Amino acid sequence: MSTYLITGANRGIGLEFARQLKNRGDDVIATCRSASPELNSLSVRVETDIDITSGESVMKLRENLNDLKVDVLIQNAGIAEFNSLSNLDPQSIVNQFEVNALSPLCCVQTMLSQLSKSAKIALISSRMGSIEDNSSGGSYGYRMSKVALCMAGKSLSVDLKPRGISVAILHPGLVSTRMTGFTSNGIQPKESVKGLIKRIDELTIENTGTFWHANGEILPW
């Protein structure tokens, strides 16, 4: 049994992570800005008023954990806003960088003292963060922020390897959630998270820094 800390756990993929990990017997700490009835029904530890863009908020989380050690940190919180070439919104792009790339990196740095020996870190990125895979253009803010998160994850994997901490950079697939407008083309969170958990289980110090699809495919940078 391991202790998992999940950011952005009140809905969508984060909520499903909490559900599946709880059901298999792991200890779950679910963080969010505000809890949902669905999250509260899972009987996991819920830490509310946690905004990963606020350093003060993340330090509060660290203090709330006291001496509790986290075995797996899942950086799931993120936002998606559409930015086309004809409708660029610089502030939207900056916001996506802050939430999707800079804040997860800062959160990891703040939480390092809470990680157990040989802990794992999972960054929920996106295939849209692959430069080589980009064949449709657009989505400037989201794509750019996810590329930045992938780079942060790769650097973390190098810097934390001597400490025995491994890092996975993960694409959940096109998932039908509120973030994607509940697209009919997407898979359900249950299917996505089942694959993501398998990737985290298979993460080792030998394959740290890998950019994985939830289905096990290694994605190009």
Secondary structure as UniProt FT lines:
FT   STRAND          3..6
FT   HELIX           12..23
FT   TURN            24..25
FT   STRAND          27..31
FT   HELIX           37..40
FT   TURN            41..42
FT   STRAND          45..47
FT   TURN            52..53
FT   HELIX           55..65
FT   TURN            66..67
FT   STRAND          70..75
FT   HELIX           85..87
FT   HELIX           90..97
FT   HELIX           98..102
FT   HELIX           103..111
FT   HELIX           112..114
FT   STRAND          115..124
FT   HELIX           127..129
FT   TURN            132..133
FT   HELIX           140..160
FT   HELIX           161..163
FT   STRAND          166..171
FT   HELIX           178..180
FT   TURN            184..185
FT   HELIX           189..202
FT   TURN            208..209
FT   STRAND          210..213
FT   TURN            214..215
//
